Amino acid sequence: MISDSQRKTLSFIRQYVARYGYAPKLQEIATGIGISSRGVVHRYIQALVQAGYLENLGGKHRGLRLLDKGRESGQAVGGIPLLGKIAAGRPIEAICDQNGGQHGEQNELNLQTFFSTINTFAVRVEGDSMIEMGILDGDIVIVKSADSAKSGEVVVALIDGEEVTLKRLEYTKEGLVSLMPANKKMQAMIYEPGRVHIQGILIGSVRKY
């Protein structure tokens, strides 16, 4: 059984490999999981290697390899990582700081029948700012990893490196970034471009009744 911190490390490595096709460096993992110590990351990786989740290729550049044994019970091979929750309302803590599968949720969705699982992740919606798009509180949205998006696309946006939200992206004439809710009762969130980093683009949603 691995710890929450080790599971978070494994989730980040899986996402990185899915997006770039190769393993992250220790510093990239540390940054991705929100810590500063590469030594702590090294200990997490050693534990994951011992548990059969990773293989360390012995000093090679980016020398980590994911193993199928690392798929825990309830995680279907080829599934989409469920990274946490996202605000459809006011922004909440960034998803990169969430432990996948916390609060008793599974941390992977087997949705390969409907969506490509390459460079794709899922987050659970909190709030009602996107209800006019049919995205309700508690829905799971499927997101294609991306670091840029066009005006009019619905995106996962990281604000000030700390908070994340789901909104429709618009660029203003003044060169600002407007994150638009799909709820007439709510106002747009407007920021300087440097404060907003695109994490992905909405490609679908899932609801359980």
Secondary structure, 3 states (H helix, E strand, C coil): CCCHHHHHHHHHHHHHHHHHCCCCCHHHHHHHHCCCCHHHHHHHHHHHHHCCCEEECCCCCCCEEECHHHCCCCCCCCCEEEEEEEECCCCEECHHHCCCCHHHCCCEECCCCCCCCCCEEEEEEECCCCHHHCCCCCCEEEEEECCCCCCCCEEEEEECCCEEEEEEEEECCCCCEEEECCCCCCCCEEECHHHEEEEEEEEEEECCC
